Amino acid sequence: MYLIDGHNLIGQLDDISLDDPNDEAKLVQKLIGFAARMNKKCVVIFDQGITGGKSRMSTATVEVVFASPRTNADRVMMERIKHASNPDQWIVVSNDRMVLDAAQNRKMRALKSKDFAPLLKPAPAPQKDKRDKDAGSEVYPSPAEVEAWLKLFNERK
């Protein structure tokens, strides 16, 4: 499980700006893809939502939480770190030294946002075989490969 400071992470991404009014939603979409690829769950905490608490943007794999106006994401993360069950199964992502230290004190893995950001990029699509460019998804052997196989099978008779 990942516990992530959302605005810290957005600040490390080159394709989302903190000035974008939809920055949180864009990060949540990236985290949904990441969670699916990694088969993990994420909790992302953002500073100051209108009411605070769990957001309707949450999914089965990504819980989205906004800090209330009376607190901030770091304090919410510190509370979650303090009360987390199975701390050795958590990875905390933040730029705040106090948050990262608290995570390490609970035997949680701690990552700076800049080190986590590259993990959000999807893996590149596999390259198609050169012989496959006009054949759809099927790969056909070359004439030389056919000859080699025929020779091999004929030798066994």
N, C-alpha and C positions, 0 to 999 in steps of 0.2 A: 504494500500500500504506500502511496505517495501522499505527503502533506505538503502543499505548495503555496507559497506566497504569490498570488496571481499578479499583482502589479510589479513586484520585483522581476518576475519572469518576463512579463510583457516588455519591460525595459531592456531586456537582453535579446529580443527578437527583431530581426531586420524587416519582417513583413507585417508587423502590427505596431502601431504607434499609441502611446499613452494619450495622445491628443484625439484619437479616434473615438467618437461617442459609442462605437460598438466594439471597443477593444476587449472587453470582458467576454462577450459572446463569441468573438473570433478565437480567443484563447480556449474557451470551453470546447469549441469544435475541434481544435487541434488536440486537446487532451482526450476527447472521445476517441479520435483516431489512434492516438498513442496507447490508450488503455486497451483498445481492441487488438492492436498489434502485439502488445506485451502481455495480454491476458492478466492485467492488473487493475486495481481500482485506485482512483485519485480523489483527494479532497483538496479543493482549491479555495483559498481564503482571499477575499478582496477587502480593501478598506471601504468603509462607510457606504453601506447601502441605505436606502430610504428608511426601511424598518429594521434592518439587520436580521440575521438568521439564514436558514436554508432558503435558497432561491428556487424558483420554478424552472430555472435552466438545468437543474440537477437531472441526472439520468441514473440508470442502474449502475453504471460504472464510474461516473464522475459526480461527486457531491459538490455543489457550489454554495458557498457560504459568504455572506456579506457581514462585516463587522458593523455593529450598531454605531450611531453617531457618538456615543459615549466612550467608545474604545477604538482600537485599530487592529489590523490584521496580525501584527506581531503579538499583541496580547492574546488574541483568540488562539493563535498557534501555540503560544506558551501554555495556555490552559489545556489544549488538546494533547500536547506533549506530556504534560504532567499527569493526565488521567488516562492515557492510552493503555489499552491492554495489549499484550504481546509486543512490547516496544521493539524487539529485535526484528520484527517483520515490517517496520516502517522505514521509509526514506523521506527525510525532510529536505525541502528545497526552499532556500531563502538567501538573501544577502545580509541579513541581520546577524551579527556575531553572537548576540545573546540567544537568539533562537537556535542557531546552529550548535552553540555550546550546550544549551539545555537538551537538545536532541542527543548529542554525544554522551552527556551524563546519564541519559536513560538507555544507553546502548542502542540508539537508533543511528542509522547511517545518515550522514549530513552532506548535502551537496550545495554548492553555490549555484545560483540561478544561471550564471554564464556557462557552467559545466553541464547543466541539465538541458539547456536550450537546444543544443544540436540533436538531442534524442527525439525531439518533436518532429524532425524532418522525416517523412516517409522514406523507406528504403527505395532505391532506384528500381525501376521495372527491369526484369531480366531481359538480357539481350537475346534477340531471336537468332537462330542459326542462319548464316549467310545463304544457305541453300533454301531457306524457308520463306524468303521474302514474298514470293508469289503463291505459295502453297497453303495459305491459311495457317492453321496450327499444326499441320502434319509435317514431319520431316522425312524426306526420301533419301535413300542411300545413293551415293554417286555410282556411275557405271564401274569405276575401279573397285568400289566396295562390294558391289554385286559379284563381280568376277572373283574377288578374294573369297567371299563366302561360298560361291559355287565350287571353287577349287577345293576349299576345306571340306565341304560336304561330300564331294565326289571322291576325295581321298579316303574317306571313312567307309566307303561301300565295299 
